[in-house]
């Protein structure tokens, strides 16, 4: 569409230039024509004036007033000669002299309505005296006199002295005729320019309206930060390697809503967003990610890996010292911030954002009001908990890779109907290491493949024992990976009679690539009776087209929606729409992150089949 718009704009500008040129040309023609006509008639007037001057000097020797007064016949004859010259163009031809008082009086008058001899005429004495004193002709433009255009004055010089002045007045008929002839064309141009002006105003208004609509569609109305619509377009068109990613969350925001009300919560959100916006730079991108979470994409400069951390600390400190006053109540808040310093090291942007979210989780776990990244001082202690590939390999060899199981309940009967397997490493001292401390390290290595096989083995052993569904978490990238996919098929072949109790949960936040291959391989897995679930639906880049593209049996609704469902009308409505759609499609739904009685009660009001969360049951190494 852009080239077409550019062509239209070029044509529009060309039309304006062409019309402007024609308008200017017409004005120029009118001016040139007036100048040429004026020049022609001035030359004619000069010719008449010099002929009259010669005729006067032929009959008058020294004093025109005295000689004409004493010779009425000469006066009549010369006046008749002037009358012959007068016409519609040279409307007035007359000869005046200046009396001893400095007044100008008629000697001869060739006009139809002749003045009397020696009759006084009111003139612009300054101009006429100039002719008298300097003995030079003068052309006067009569802008202030009706029916007159020009006046040509020629001094009658006798014995080196001006004795009279010959005056020839031009009528306005000719320039008026020229103006009358060209005026319709001028009017047409005026109408065209008015039309163009109106068109430009309409286009400007539509452009401004379009900009406003576009801005509204990509801007969060409460915080004025960009929204997910903008984020989606931004990630499609941006080299994420040029940025660092900052995930920001308002600590204990639920307490603000509970203690002060949702209006206070909105005020805190908008005020926090304003402070963040002031603390970041013009090239940084600020997005409301959802609820009380924000994303900032910090533009890299000079490969400074500390840049995002420094900005994050500035934001955190500013918020910490700020006092937010709402309806005579003073509210203080803090922020937890997680950072991905080098997004280019991740397979895709979603994983880079997910990593920033993990760092945010660590910041909250470590006490909140903190900034956690790969490189800051606060993170060094955490890094000591990160497992190396050799640590994980050793844990596999020593059979210390285990599974914790979290119960999933029927939302209507409150009975446990299945479990989710969650991988852990049991340390030699008996402590438990969570997956975010080792999965990232071994991702895309053979150790990861070995761990996947280990988990599947343990899950199938547990399925054989309890004869209930157990789900395992995999990535879409695992399904695309030939080694892992073949490993899954081998495990299913070895456990055919129990495979119908296996549920594979695929992480929905990953961007789907090569969807046709994924679809084919999932159908092959389902031939063993395995059920396919989509995990974390509603987070990241939820794509409803997966219902059409993939053979889905279960939809797990993301905890970011469920955790606020008891007090967020928006979360409730979104969850309701997802559950209703899934019901229409014959897909079961699971609500994750049920962390309170209020949340459970809200979930039970919706057409959701199953529930899971710490309020119901925490992950445990044993299934009773």
BELVENGI-V272820 format. One record per backbone hydrogen bond with DSSP energy under -1.0 kcal/mol. NH is the residue of the N-H (numbers start at 1). CO is the residue of the C=O. Records with the same first field share a line. If there is no record, write none. Layout:
BEGIN
NH = CO + CO
END
This chain:
BEGIN
5 = 1
6 = 2
7 = 3
8 = 4
9 = 5
10 = 6
11 = 7
12 = 8
13 = 9
14 = 10
15 = 11
16 = 12
17 = 13
18 = 14
19 = 15
20 = 16
21 = 17
22 = 18
23 = 19
24 = 20
25 = 21
26 = 22
27 = 23
28 = 24
29 = 25
30 = 26
31 = 27
32 = 28
33 = 29
34 = 30
35 = 31
36 = 32
37 = 33
38 = 34
39 = 35
40 = 36
41 = 37
42 = 38
43 = 39
44 = 40
45 = 41
46 = 42
47 = 43
48 = 44
49 = 45
50 = 46
51 = 47
52 = 48
53 = 49
54 = 50
55 = 51
56 = 52
57 = 53
58 = 54
59 = 55
60 = 56
67 = 63
68 = 64
69 = 65
70 = 66
71 = 67
75 = 71
76 = 72
77 = 73
78 = 74
79 = 75
80 = 76
81 = 77
82 = 78
83 = 79
84 = 80
85 = 81
86 = 82
87 = 90
91 = 89
92 = 169
94 = 167
95 = 108
96 = 165
97 = 105
99 = 103
102 = 99
105 = 97
106 = 119
107 = 95
108 = 95
110 = 93
114 = 112
118 = 106
119 = 116
121 = 104
125 = 123
128 = 124
129 = 125
130 = 126
131 = 127
132 = 128
133 = 129
134 = 130
135 = 131
138 = 153
140 = 151
142 = 149
143 = 141
148 = 145
149 = 170
151 = 140
152 = 168
153 = 138
154 = 166
156 = 164
158 = 161
163 = 156
165 = 96
166 = 154
167 = 94
168 = 152
169 = 92
170 = 150
171 = 89
176 = 172
177 = 173
178 = 174
179 = 175
180 = 176
181 = 177
182 = 178
183 = 179
186 = 182
187 = 183
188 = 184
189 = 185
190 = 186
191 = 187
192 = 188
193 = 189
194 = 190
195 = 191
196 = 192
197 = 193
198 = 194
199 = 195
200 = 196
201 = 197
202 = 198
203 = 199
204 = 200
205 = 201
206 = 202
207 = 203
208 = 204
209 = 205
210 = 206
211 = 207
212 = 208
213 = 209
214 = 210
215 = 211
216 = 212
217 = 213
218 = 214
220 = 225
224 = 220
226 = 286
227 = 218
231 = 227
232 = 228
233 = 229
234 = 230
235 = 231
236 = 232
237 = 233
240 = 238
242 = 239
243 = 240
244 = 298
245 = 340
246 = 296
247 = 338
248 = 294
249 = 336
250 = 292
251 = 334
253 = 250
257 = 253
258 = 254
259 = 255
260 = 256
261 = 257
265 = 261
266 = 262
267 = 263
268 = 264
269 = 265
270 = 266
271 = 267
272 = 268
273 = 269
274 = 270
275 = 271
276 = 272
277 = 273
278 = 274
279 = 275
280 = 276
284 = 281
285 = 297
287 = 295
288 = 226
289 = 293
290 = 293
293 = 290
294 = 248
295 = 287
296 = 246
297 = 285
298 = 244
300 = 242
304 = 301
305 = 303
307 = 304
310 = 306
311 = 307
312 = 308
313 = 309
314 = 310
315 = 311
316 = 312
317 = 313
318 = 314
319 = 315
320 = 316
321 = 317
324 = 331
326 = 329
329 = 326
331 = 324
336 = 249
337 = 370
338 = 247
339 = 372
340 = 245
345 = 342
346 = 343
352 = 348
353 = 349
354 = 350
355 = 351
356 = 352
357 = 353
358 = 354
359 = 355
360 = 356
361 = 357
362 = 358
363 = 359
364 = 360
365 = 361
366 = 362
367 = 364
368 = 363
372 = 337
379 = 376
380 = 377
383 = 379
384 = 380
385 = 382
387 = 437
392 = 388
393 = 389
394 = 390
395 = 391
396 = 392
397 = 393
398 = 394
399 = 396
400 = 395
402 = 424
404 = 422
405 = 620
406 = 420
408 = 418
409 = 611
410 = 415
411 = 609
414 = 410
417 = 408
418 = 408
419 = 469
420 = 406
421 = 471
422 = 404
424 = 402
425 = 433
426 = 400
427 = 431
430 = 427
433 = 425
437 = 434
438 = 435
439 = 435
442 = 438
443 = 439
445 = 442
449 = 445
450 = 446
451 = 447
452 = 448
453 = 449
454 = 450
455 = 451
456 = 452
457 = 453
458 = 454
459 = 455
460 = 456
461 = 457
462 = 458
463 = 459
464 = 460
465 = 461
466 = 462
467 = 463
470 = 501
471 = 419
472 = 503
474 = 505
479 = 475
480 = 476
481 = 477
485 = 481
486 = 482
487 = 483
488 = 484
489 = 485
490 = 486
491 = 487
492 = 488
493 = 489
494 = 490
498 = 495
499 = 495
501 = 498
502 = 499
503 = 470
504 = 531
505 = 472
506 = 533
507 = 474
508 = 535
510 = 507
518 = 514
519 = 515
520 = 516
521 = 517
522 = 518
523 = 519
524 = 520
525 = 521
526 = 522
528 = 525
529 = 526
531 = 502
533 = 504
534 = 554
535 = 506
537 = 556
539 = 536
546 = 543
547 = 544
549 = 545
550 = 546
552 = 550
553 = 532
554 = 532
555 = 588
556 = 534
557 = 590
558 = 537
561 = 558
562 = 558
563 = 559
565 = 562
567 = 564
568 = 564
572 = 568
573 = 569
574 = 570
575 = 571
576 = 572
577 = 573
578 = 574
579 = 575
580 = 576
581 = 577
582 = 578
583 = 579
584 = 580
585 = 581
586 = 583
587 = 582
588 = 553
590 = 555
591 = 610
592 = 557
594 = 612
595 = 593
600 = 596
601 = 597
602 = 598
603 = 599
604 = 600
606 = 603
608 = 606
610 = 589
611 = 409
612 = 591
615 = 594
616 = 613
617 = 613
620 = 405
END
